[in-house]
Amino acid sequence: MNNARFPKVSLGFFPTPIVKLARLGKALGSADIYMKRDDMSGLALGGNKTRKLEYILADALAQNCDTVITAGAVQSNHCRQTAAAAACLNLDCHLLLGGKQPKLLQGNLLLDHLFAAHIHWAGEHRKGEDINDLYEELIAAGKKPYIVPYGGSNQLGVLSFVDAIEELMVQTIDGAFTHIVFASSSGGTHAGLMLGKKVFAQKFTLLGIKIDKQGEDNFAEKIIHLANGAAEMIDMEARFTQDELNLQEQYTGAGYGMVGELEKEAIALTAKTEGILLDPVYTGRAMGGLIDMLRSGAFKRSDKILFWHTGGAPALFDYAQQLSAMGE
Ligand SMILES: *Cc1c(COP(=O)(O)O)cnc(C)c1O
């Protein structure tokens, strides 16, 4: 793979560990489940955006930018990791967050505040719809801003998950995984894992659990577009089609950020069997999907499943009310 011409800035600790979830697997009828701990990527409570930012912010530095802008939901893990990375790279950080200023700074929003990010409230627009206006304002103020795309999902972000597959191959010693299960939301992780699978000729099945219910009508198309754009960027001939995409769309429940029984059970079961924290928005839903698929017989006994933990636990604290009613 020809990715040497894309610089990277070190922001986390890699490789992230892989652990076997023996007790969770037993609770789910002797399933063979492992977890890739990107929640331990090391940057300010971790998460999958750390990988993407290593390429994206290297690009910002190469362009001599002094400010980064990105967007997301109030409890965006991507925004929190971007704010932390900006702090350690001595860049100003502006965040466009959906909704309006809550009374209490909690979870990721509290951390954004500690990283001294400038926060702008965007109302209904949690996906960066107003980012160009902010960009122009900062230019007018004499800044040199750099736009980090929503969720860090552009071709550079995708490339970081090709590297993640290489990292995984080095770590896999006693038999390859048959399935990789993960939360899929802005598409970069999914696209990168797909491309990495092809680059390194891996055989596992990628099972993306779709997180967002609305908004992204062409989500599958977006993932394919990202994967193909990144393939082209690294001079790979191969192109993907939607037939190759395995996106599980049936677990979006009441919508983005809405915690239901599926998420609650997954969070509680993983916590009490493994002492591991999932998050209410992404990994709780993705694990809920995996549990449901296991129960409905979607896997064989011989399958070796890797759950890719993409982070997000800081948001748990903002869901105290919903989650404290757990297990009743
Ligand atoms: C952003 C995020 C995801 C989704 O990754 P995408 O590359 O945006 O699809 C999953 N889990 C967590 C915790 C995240 O913050």
Residues whose N, C-alpha, C, O or C-beta is under 5 A from the ligand:
A	BS01	LIG	N77 H78 G151 A183 S184 S185 S186 G187 G188 T189 H190 Y282 T283 T310 G311 G312
